Amino acid sequence: MITLREVIANVLPDEDRDGLSDAALAREVTWVTRPRPSPPAFAHLNGGELVLLRQEDLSDVDDRLTLDVALRQLAGFGISAVAFAGAITDDDRVLARDRDVALIAIDHRVNLATLEQQASQLIAERRRERQRRGQEAGRRLMELAIAGEPLAAIISALAEATDQAVALEGRDGKILTYFNTRSEPSRDAIDPLLDATRGVVQNWLSVTSDASPAEPPTMHMALGGELDRTVAPVIGRDGLLGCLSLIGPTSAWSGDDGLITSRGAAACAIVLAREFASIAARREIELNVLDEVLDGALRNETTLLQQARRLGHDLTGQQRMMVCSAAPVNANAIRNEVNLALGSRGLNLLWRIKDEQIELVLPPASEPASVLKAIKREMPGTPVRAAVGQLQDGLSGLQRSRREALQALLIQDRLGLDETVAEFGRLGIYRLLFAAEALPESTEFHRATLGELLENDAQHHAELVPTLRAWFAANGSPKVAAEKLGVHRNTVLYRLSRIGALTGYDLDDADTRLRLQLALAIDMIATTKPVPNGVLH
């Protein structure tokens, strides 16, 4: 880009620039031209030009065409400036300012044809220089990409070449890499500005994702009040991978930015494609290892441990399994979300999607609640439940921990437990009761202990079993039980006496209380969804 200030300095050094603001002097001049000798005099204009005028030339076109009339017409073409060889009145200057046209007075004796030639030559040279700089920057970036340099090297090289900030965003709009050679704008300052323009950018990206990956288009837009942003899509074989933004002060923007941003986006596409291919290959190996560990016969544990170690996973010590269930789970839909969730927390975990559930191997130091929180953050609006098995040794221990996690998740679902992460080791008596659910002795114990009370409730709506459950939950306090049930304390005392009268139970006896609480737990299990066959073997 060449500005009006540069044209004046190089072609019109002695001319009057009074009244021209810094903003006017910073305007881009796309070309320098004169009016055509016959009507229509200005039909060849496209916007951004510096138009050279002389009153004699205007009169030759039309006797009624004066400077003020010409200014009104030229403003409609979006020109940058007018250089007038002749006297300029105050009214002319006010009109030019109102119509947003920079007006420059030049000596009436000057040869406009010579000026046009000199200015046009200057602009042509700058365009060639711009193209050369863009090609050099693009070649350098491509060399880095082909040499296997990481994204950080591409982004930093682009920032140093342009002296502007560079942001690389993923498909979801989140910043993957940010680099700036200056202290401002900082990453924290950029985040809200990018958020504010994300909708506009995403809409534009949606219609440019089928463009050429080697020469992606660019869009220039304001970013807040003092910054400009040049955006280019990063396009891969399967579509949009993200976008690259060049960010700098409004006064520093130039036409070079679009070309260089496009070249940078093409280089990033190469690096991202290579990284995605590497990740896909690594994931394939990880899945093979994990499938063999969790579902295989473990005939060669040494080989599996070596493969896992080469991938950065030490499975020789204690580990535990975490199982997450989302409704619904679609492997293709959530694979990227899980990758983002784990990557955002720097977690290098073995994981897979199996039977519509996410299964992860957690080392002892990993916090299940933190992993679940990260996954939920990447899947907003999707209910996600989780459970973990106990820490176990070795590969066979991982298989056992997975069975425990699956059982804990099932118990959580069946009982409606309000747990962030259901831990098998904390499920207490329910672990035994669920395991014994299919035994006839369990059914008989439940019938013999609570059968009479359940039948009475069914016939008379006496609410004896719910009262008994609330009383145990209140640690034997009739007052607290009454608050839980929303009845009077005397109602609870009456119902407890009815339970004793019907069954002969002494509620002060410890063995009786234990028997009743076990029967109530079995009753809760019995009234929930049955356990699928084969899940808890």
C-alpha positions as CSV (number, residue, x, y, z in Angstrom):
1,M,0.0,0.0,0.0
2,I,1.2,3.5,-0.7
3,T,-0.4,6.3,1.3
4,L,-1.3,9.9,0.3
5,R,1.5,11.0,2.6
6,E,4.1,9.1,0.6
7,V,2.7,10.3,-2.8
8,I,3.0,13.9,-1.5
9,A,6.5,13.3,-0.2
10,N,7.8,11.6,-3.3
11,V,5.9,13.4,-6.1
12,L,4.4,16.6,-4.6
13,P,7.0,17.7,-2.0
14,D,6.4,21.4,-2.3
15,E,2.6,21.4,-2.4
16,D,0.1,22.7,0.1
17,R,-1.1,20.1,2.5
18,D,-2.7,22.5,5.0
19,G,-5.9,21.2,6.6
20,L,-5.1,17.5,5.8
21,S,-5.5,15.3,8.9
22,D,-3.3,12.3,9.8
23,A,-6.1,10.0,8.8
24,A,-6.4,11.6,5.4
25,L,-2.6,11.4,4.8
26,A,-2.7,7.7,5.8
27,R,-5.3,6.8,3.1
28,E,-4.2,4.3,0.5
29,V,-3.8,5.7,-3.0
30,T,-4.6,2.9,-5.5
31,W,-3.7,4.9,-8.6
32,V,-3.2,8.5,-9.9
33,T,-5.3,9.7,-12.9
34,R,-6.8,12.7,-14.7
35,P,-10.4,13.1,-16.0
36,R,-11.2,11.9,-19.4
37,P,-11.3,14.7,-22.1
38,S,-14.9,14.0,-22.9
39,P,-18.0,13.1,-20.9
40,P,-18.3,11.1,-18.8
41,A,-15.1,12.4,-17.3
42,F,-15.0,10.2,-14.2
43,A,-16.5,6.9,-15.4
44,H,-13.1,5.1,-15.3
45,L,-12.7,5.6,-11.5
46,N,-13.0,2.5,-9.1
47,G,-12.2,4.1,-5.8
48,G,-9.1,5.0,-3.9
49,E,-7.6,7.1,-6.7
50,L,-5.8,10.5,-6.4
51,V,-7.4,12.6,-9.2
52,L,-5.4,15.4,-10.8
53,L,-7.6,18.4,-11.8
54,R,-7.1,21.7,-13.6
55,Q,-10.0,24.1,-14.2
56,E,-9.2,24.3,-17.9
57,D,-9.5,20.5,-18.2
58,L,-12.8,20.6,-16.4
59,S,-14.1,23.4,-18.7
60,D,-13.0,21.4,-21.8
61,V,-15.3,18.6,-20.6
62,D,-18.2,20.8,-19.7
63,D,-18.4,24.6,-19.3
64,R,-20.5,24.1,-16.1
65,L,-18.0,21.7,-14.5
66,T,-16.2,23.6,-11.7
67,L,-14.2,22.3,-8.7
68,D,-17.1,22.2,-6.3
69,V,-19.3,20.3,-8.9
70,A,-16.4,18.0,-9.5
71,L,-15.9,17.3,-5.8
72,R,-19.5,16.3,-5.4
73,Q,-19.3,13.9,-8.3
74,L,-15.9,12.4,-7.3
75,A,-17.1,11.8,-3.7
76,G,-19.5,9.3,-5.1
77,F,-16.7,7.2,-6.5
78,G,-14.9,6.8,-3.2
79,I,-11.7,8.4,-4.3
80,S,-8.9,9.2,-1.8
81,A,-7.9,12.7,-2.8
82,V,-8.0,15.5,-5.4
83,A,-4.9,17.5,-6.3
84,F,-6.1,20.8,-7.9
85,A,-3.8,23.0,-10.0
86,G,-5.4,26.4,-9.2
87,A,-6.9,28.5,-6.5
88,I,-8.9,26.7,-3.8
89,T,-11.5,28.7,-1.8
90,D,-12.5,28.1,1.8
91,D,-15.9,26.9,0.6
92,D,-14.1,24.3,-1.6
93,R,-12.2,23.0,1.5
94,V,-15.3,22.8,3.6
95,L,-17.1,20.9,0.8
96,A,-14.2,18.5,0.4
97,R,-14.0,17.9,4.2
98,D,-17.8,17.2,4.3
99,R,-17.6,14.8,1.4
100,D,-14.5,13.0,3.0
101,V,-12.2,13.9,0.1
102,A,-8.6,15.1,0.8
103,L,-8.0,18.3,-1.2
104,I,-4.5,19.4,-2.1
105,A,-3.5,22.7,-3.9
106,I,-0.7,22.4,-6.4
107,D,1.0,25.0,-8.6
108,H,-1.2,25.9,-11.6
109,R,1.9,25.8,-13.8
110,V,2.7,22.1,-13.1
111,N,2.5,19.5,-15.8
112,L,-0.3,17.2,-14.8
113,A,0.7,14.5,-17.3
114,T,4.2,14.4,-15.8
115,L,2.8,14.2,-12.3
116,E,0.5,11.4,-13.3
117,Q,3.4,9.5,-14.9
118,Q,5.7,10.0,-11.9
119,A,3.0,9.0,-9.3
120,S,1.8,6.0,-11.3
121,Q,5.4,4.8,-11.6
122,L,5.8,5.1,-7.9
123,I,2.7,3.1,-7.2
124,A,3.7,0.4,-9.8
125,E,7.1,0.1,-8.1
126,R,5.5,-0.3,-4.7
127,R,3.2,-3.0,-6.0
128,R,6.1,-4.9,-7.4
129,E,7.9,-4.5,-4.1
130,R,4.8,-5.6,-2.3
131,Q,4.5,-8.7,-4.5
132,R,8.2,-9.5,-4.0
133,R,7.9,-9.1,-0.2
134,G,4.9,-11.3,-0.1
135,Q,6.6,-14.0,-2.2
136,E,9.7,-13.8,0.0
137,A,7.6,-14.1,3.2
138,G,5.5,-16.9,1.7
139,R,8.6,-18.8,0.5
140,R,10.2,-18.5,4.0
141,L,7.0,-19.7,5.7
142,M,6.7,-22.6,3.2
143,E,10.3,-23.6,3.8
144,L,9.6,-23.8,7.5
145,A,6.5,-25.8,7.0
146,I,8.1,-28.3,4.6
147,A,11.1,-28.6,6.9
148,G,8.8,-29.9,9.6
149,E,8.9,-26.9,11.9
150,P,6.0,-26.7,14.4
151,L,3.2,-24.2,14.3
152,A,4.9,-21.9,16.8
153,A,7.8,-21.4,14.5
154,I,5.5,-20.5,11.6
155,I,3.5,-18.0,13.7
156,S,6.6,-16.4,15.2
157,A,8.2,-16.0,11.8
158,L,5.1,-14.4,10.5
159,A,4.9,-12.0,13.4
160,E,8.5,-11.0,13.0
161,A,8.1,-10.5,9.2
162,T,5.2,-8.2,9.7
163,D,5.9,-6.7,13.2
164,Q,2.3,-7.5,14.1
165,A,0.5,-10.0,16.4
166,V,-0.5,-13.3,14.9
167,A,-3.3,-15.5,16.2
168,L,-4.1,-19.0,15.0
169,E,-7.6,-20.2,15.9
170,G,-9.1,-23.7,15.6
171,R,-12.4,-24.7,14.0
172,D,-14.2,-23.8,17.2
173,G,-12.7,-20.3,17.4
174,K,-10.4,-21.0,20.3
175,I,-6.8,-19.7,20.1
176,L,-4.3,-22.5,19.4
177,T,-1.2,-20.2,19.1
178,Y,-0.6,-16.5,19.7
179,F,2.6,-14.6,19.2
180,N,3.5,-10.9,19.2
181,T,6.9,-9.2,19.0
182,R,5.6,-6.3,21.0
183,S,4.1,-6.2,24.5
184,E,0.8,-5.0,23.2
185,P,-1.8,-6.3,22.4
186,S,-1.4,-9.1,25.0
187,R,-3.2,-12.4,24.7
188,D,-5.6,-11.4,27.5
189,A,-6.5,-8.2,25.6
190,I,-7.0,-10.0,22.3
191,D,-9.4,-12.8,23.6
192,P,-12.4,-10.6,24.2
193,L,-11.9,-8.7,20.9
194,L,-11.8,-12.0,19.0
195,D,-14.9,-13.2,20.8
196,A,-16.8,-10.0,19.8
197,T,-16.1,-10.6,16.1
198,R,-16.3,-14.4,16.1
199,G,-19.8,-14.6,14.7
200,V,-18.9,-12.4,11.6
201,V,-15.7,-14.3,11.0
202,Q,-17.3,-17.8,11.4
203,N,-20.0,-16.8,8.9
204,W,-17.3,-15.7,6.4
205,L,-15.3,-18.8,7.0
206,S,-18.3,-21.0,6.3
207,V,-18.5,-19.7,2.7
208,T,-14.7,-19.8,2.1
209,S,-13.9,-23.3,3.3
210,D,-13.9,-24.7,-0.2
211,A,-11.3,-22.2,-1.5
212,S,-7.8,-23.2,-2.5
213,P,-5.6,-24.3,0.5
214,A,-2.6,-22.8,-1.3
215,E,-4.1,-19.4,-1.9
216,P,-6.8,-18.8,0.6
217,P,-8.8,-15.6,0.5
218,T,-8.5,-12.9,3.1
219,M,-10.9,-10.5,4.9
220,H,-9.9,-7.2,6.5
221,M,-11.9,-5.8,9.4
222,A,-11.7,-3.6,12.4
223,L,-10.9,-5.2,15.8
224,G,-12.0,-2.8,18.5
225,G,-11.4,0.9,18.1
226,E,-7.6,0.9,17.5
227,L,-6.7,-2.4,15.9
228,D,-7.2,-4.0,12.5
229,R,-7.5,-7.7,11.7
230,T,-6.7,-9.5,8.5
231,V,-8.1,-13.1,8.5
232,A,-7.5,-16.0,6.2
233,P,-9.0,-19.5,6.5
234,V,-6.6,-22.5,7.1
235,I,-8.0,-25.2,4.8
236,G,-7.2,-28.9,4.8
237,R,-8.2,-31.9,2.7
238,D,-11.4,-32.4,4.6
239,G,-12.3,-28.7,4.9
240,L,-11.8,-25.9,7.3
241,L,-9.1,-26.4,10.0
242,G,-9.2,-23.0,11.5
243,C,-8.2,-19.4,10.7
244,L,-5.1,-17.2,10.8
245,S,-5.3,-13.5,11.9
246,L,-2.8,-10.8,11.5
247,I,-3.5,-8.1,14.2
248,G,-2.0,-4.7,14.4
249,P,-2.7,-1.0,14.9
250,T,-5.1,0.6,12.4
251,S,-2.4,3.0,11.3
252,A,-0.1,0.1,10.4
253,W,-2.4,-1.8,8.1
254,S,-1.3,-2.1,4.5
255,G,-2.3,-4.0,1.4
256,D,0.7,-6.4,2.0
257,D,-1.1,-7.8,5.0
258,G,-3.7,-9.7,3.0
259,L,-1.1,-11.4,0.8
260,I,1.2,-12.3,3.7
261,T,-1.7,-13.6,5.8
262,S,-2.8,-15.8,2.9
263,R,0.7,-17.2,2.6
264,G,0.9,-17.8,6.3
265,A,-2.5,-19.6,6.3
266,A,-1.3,-21.9,3.5
267,A,1.9,-22.8,5.5
268,C,-0.2,-23.4,8.6
269,A,-2.4,-25.8,6.6
270,I,0.6,-27.9,5.8
271,V,1.7,-28.1,9.4
272,L,-1.7,-28.8,10.7
273,A,-2.4,-31.5,8.1
274,R,0.9,-33.2,9.1
275,E,0.1,-32.9,12.8
276,F,-3.4,-34.3,12.3
277,A,-2.0,-37.2,10.3
278,S,0.5,-37.8,13.1
279,I,-2.2,-37.6,15.8
280,A,-4.4,-40.0,13.8
281,A,-1.6,-42.5,13.4
282,R,-0.8,-42.3,17.1
283,R,-4.4,-42.6,18.1
284,E,-4.7,-45.7,16.0
285,I,-1.8,-47.3,17.8
286,E,-3.1,-46.2,21.2
287,L,-6.5,-47.7,20.4
288,N,-5.0,-51.0,19.4
289,V,-3.0,-51.1,22.6
290,L,-5.9,-50.1,24.8
291,D,-8.3,-52.6,23.1
292,E,-5.8,-55.4,23.7
293,V,-5.3,-54.3,27.3
294,L,-9.0,-54.1,28.2
295,D,-10.6,-56.7,26.0
296,G,-7.7,-59.1,25.1
297,A,-6.4,-62.2,26.8
298,L,-3.2,-60.5,27.9
299,R,-1.1,-63.3,26.4
300,N,2.0,-61.0,26.0
301,E,1.9,-58.3,28.7
302,T,5.6,-57.4,28.1
303,T,5.0,-56.4,24.5
304,L,1.9,-54.3,25.5
305,L,3.8,-52.5,28.2
306,Q,6.6,-51.7,25.8
307,Q,4.2,-50.4,23.2
308,A,2.4,-48.2,25.8
309,R,5.7,-46.9,27.0
310,R,6.8,-45.8,23.5
311,L,3.6,-43.8,23.4
312,G,4.4,-42.1,26.7
313,H,2.2,-44.2,28.9
314,D,3.6,-46.2,31.9
315,L,1.1,-49.0,32.7
316,T,3.4,-50.9,35.1
317,G,2.2,-49.2,38.3
318,Q,-1.2,-48.6,39.7
319,Q,-3.9,-47.2,37.4
320,R,-7.7,-46.9,37.4
321,M,-10.4,-46.7,34.8
322,M,-12.8,-43.8,34.3
323,V,-16.0,-44.3,32.3
324,C,-18.1,-41.4,31.1
325,S,-21.5,-41.7,29.6
326,A,-23.0,-38.9,27.5
327,A,-26.5,-39.0,26.0
328,P,-26.2,-39.7,23.2
329,V,-22.5,-40.6,22.5
330,N,-21.4,-40.5,18.9
331,A,-17.8,-41.5,18.4
332,N,-17.2,-39.3,15.3
333,A,-19.0,-36.3,16.9
334,I,-17.2,-36.2,20.2
335,R,-13.7,-37.5,19.3
336,N,-12.4,-33.9,18.6
337,E,-14.1,-32.7,21.8
338,V,-12.4,-35.2,24.0
339,N,-9.0,-34.5,22.3
340,L,-9.6,-30.8,22.9
341,A,-10.6,-31.4,26.5
342,L,-7.5,-33.5,27.3
343,G,-5.2,-31.2,25.4
344,S,-6.5,-28.1,27.1
345,R,-5.3,-29.6,30.5
346,G,-2.1,-31.0,29.1
347,L,-3.4,-34.6,29.8
348,N,-1.7,-37.4,28.0
349,L,-4.2,-40.2,28.7
350,L,-5.0,-43.4,27.0
351,W,-8.7,-43.3,26.1
352,R,-11.2,-44.8,23.7
353,I,-14.9,-44.8,22.9
354,K,-16.5,-48.2,23.6
355,D,-20.1,-49.3,23.7
356,E,-21.2,-45.6,23.4
357,Q,-19.1,-44.6,26.4
358,I,-15.8,-42.8,26.9
359,E,-13.2,-44.9,28.7
360,L,-10.0,-43.4,30.1
361,V,-7.0,-44.8,31.9
362,L,-6.1,-42.5,34.9
363,P,-2.8,-42.5,36.7
364,P,-2.9,-42.1,40.5
365,A,-2.3,-38.4,40.3
366,S,-5.2,-37.6,37.9
367,E,-8.3,-36.1,39.4
368,P,-11.4,-37.7,37.9
369,A,-13.5,-34.6,38.7
370,S,-11.0,-32.3,36.8
371,V,-11.1,-34.7,33.7
372,L,-14.9,-34.7,33.8
373,K,-15.0,-30.9,34.1
374,A,-12.7,-30.6,31.0
375,I,-14.9,-32.9,29.0
376,K,-18.1,-31.2,30.0
377,R,-16.6,-27.8,29.0
378,E,-16.0,-29.1,25.4
379,M,-19.5,-30.6,25.3
380,P,-21.8,-27.8,26.6
381,G,-25.5,-28.8,26.8
382,T,-24.7,-32.5,26.8
383,P,-25.3,-34.4,30.1
384,V,-22.2,-36.3,31.0
385,R,-22.0,-38.8,33.9
386,A,-18.8,-40.5,35.1
387,A,-17.6,-43.2,37.4
388,V,-14.2,-44.6,38.3
389,G,-12.9,-48.0,39.5
390,Q,-10.4,-48.5,42.2
391,L,-6.6,-48.2,41.7
392,Q,-5.3,-51.6,40.6
393,D,-1.9,-53.1,39.7
394,G,-0.9,-54.3,36.2
395,L,-2.9,-54.8,33.0
396,S,-5.2,-57.4,34.5
397,G,-5.9,-54.8,37.3
398,L,-7.0,-52.3,34.6
399,Q,-9.6,-54.8,33.3
400,R,-10.9,-55.2,36.9
401,S,-10.9,-51.5,37.4
402,R,-12.9,-51.0,34.2
403,R,-15.5,-53.6,35.4
404,E,-15.8,-51.6,38.7
405,A,-16.2,-48.3,36.9
406,L,-19.0,-49.8,34.7
407,Q,-20.7,-51.1,37.8
408,A,-20.4,-47.8,39.6
409,L,-21.8,-46.0,36.6
410,L,-24.7,-48.4,36.5
411,I,-25.4,-48.1,40.2
412,Q,-25.3,-44.3,39.8
413,D,-27.9,-44.5,37.1
414,R,-30.1,-47.0,38.9
415,L,-30.2,-45.2,42.2
416,G,-30.1,-41.7,40.8
417,L,-27.1,-40.8,43.0
418,D,-26.2,-37.1,43.0
419,E,-22.4,-37.7,42.5
420,T,-20.1,-35.7,40.3
421,V,-18.1,-38.9,39.8
422,A,-19.3,-42.1,41.2
423,E,-16.4,-44.0,42.8
424,F,-16.7,-47.7,43.1
425,G,-14.8,-47.8,46.3
426,R,-17.3,-45.5,48.0
427,L,-20.5,-47.3,47.0
428,G,-20.5,-49.4,50.2
429,I,-23.2,-52.0,50.7
430,Y,-24.7,-51.3,47.2
431,R,-21.7,-53.1,45.6
432,L,-22.7,-56.4,47.4
433,L,-26.5,-55.9,46.9
434,F,-26.2,-55.3,43.2
435,A,-23.9,-58.4,42.8
436,A,-26.5,-60.5,44.7
437,E,-29.5,-59.0,42.9
438,A,-30.2,-62.1,40.8
439,L,-29.9,-64.5,43.7
440,P,-33.2,-66.0,44.9
441,E,-32.1,-65.5,48.5
442,S,-32.0,-61.7,48.0
443,T,-35.6,-61.7,46.7
444,E,-36.8,-63.9,49.6
445,F,-35.0,-61.8,52.2
446,H,-36.7,-58.7,50.8
447,R,-40.1,-60.3,50.8
448,A,-39.8,-61.7,54.3
449,T,-38.6,-58.4,55.8
450,L,-40.8,-55.8,54.0
451,G,-43.5,-57.8,52.3
452,E,-46.2,-57.1,55.0
453,L,-45.4,-53.4,55.1
454,L,-45.4,-53.1,51.3
455,E,-48.8,-54.9,51.0
456,N,-50.3,-52.6,53.7
457,D,-49.0,-49.5,51.8
458,A,-50.5,-50.8,48.6
459,Q,-53.9,-51.4,50.1
460,H,-54.2,-48.4,52.5
461,H,-51.7,-45.9,51.2
462,A,-50.2,-45.8,54.7
463,E,-46.8,-44.7,53.6
464,L,-45.1,-46.9,56.2
465,V,-42.1,-48.0,54.0
466,P,-41.3,-44.3,53.0
467,T,-41.6,-43.3,56.6
468,L,-39.2,-46.1,57.7
469,R,-36.8,-45.0,55.0
470,A,-36.9,-41.3,56.1
471,W,-36.5,-42.3,59.7
472,F,-33.3,-44.2,59.0
473,A,-32.1,-41.3,56.8
474,A,-32.7,-39.0,59.8
475,N,-30.6,-41.2,62.1
476,G,-33.7,-42.2,64.1
477,S,-35.0,-38.6,64.6
478,P,-38.8,-38.4,64.3
479,K,-38.6,-34.6,64.0
480,V,-36.1,-34.6,61.1
481,A,-37.9,-37.5,59.4
482,A,-41.2,-35.4,59.6
483,E,-39.4,-32.5,57.9
484,K,-38.2,-34.8,55.1
485,L,-41.7,-36.2,54.6
486,G,-43.5,-32.8,55.1
487,V,-45.7,-34.2,57.9
488,H,-46.2,-33.6,61.6
489,R,-43.8,-35.3,64.1
490,N,-46.7,-37.1,65.7
491,T,-47.6,-38.6,62.3
492,V,-44.1,-40.2,62.1
493,L,-44.4,-41.5,65.6
494,Y,-47.9,-43.0,64.8
495,R,-46.6,-44.7,61.6
496,L,-43.5,-46.2,63.5
497,S,-45.9,-47.6,66.1
498,R,-48.0,-49.1,63.3
499,I,-44.9,-50.8,61.8
500,G,-44.1,-52.4,65.2
501,A,-47.7,-53.5,65.6
502,L,-48.0,-55.1,62.1
503,T,-44.6,-56.8,62.1
504,G,-43.6,-57.2,65.7
505,Y,-40.3,-55.5,65.0
506,D,-38.5,-53.8,67.8
507,L,-37.0,-50.7,66.2
508,D,-34.6,-50.2,69.1
509,D,-32.9,-53.5,68.4
510,A,-29.7,-53.2,66.4
511,D,-30.1,-56.4,64.5
512,T,-33.6,-55.5,63.5
513,R,-32.4,-52.1,62.2
514,L,-29.6,-53.7,60.2
515,R,-32.1,-56.2,58.6
516,L,-34.6,-53.4,57.8
517,Q,-31.9,-51.2,56.2
518,L,-30.6,-54.0,54.1
519,A,-34.2,-54.8,53.0
520,L,-34.8,-51.1,52.2
521,A,-31.6,-51.0,50.0
522,I,-32.7,-54.1,48.1
523,D,-36.2,-52.5,47.7
524,M,-34.6,-49.4,46.2
525,I,-32.6,-51.6,43.7
526,A,-35.7,-53.7,42.9
527,T,-37.7,-50.7,42.0
528,T,-35.1,-49.4,39.5
529,K,-34.1,-50.6,36.0
530,P,-32.8,-54.2,36.0
531,V,-29.1,-54.9,35.4
532,P,-28.4,-55.8,31.8
533,N,-27.2,-59.4,31.5
534,G,-23.4,-59.8,31.4
535,V,-22.5,-56.2,32.4
536,L,-21.4,-57.0,36.0
537,H,-19.7,-60.4,35.5
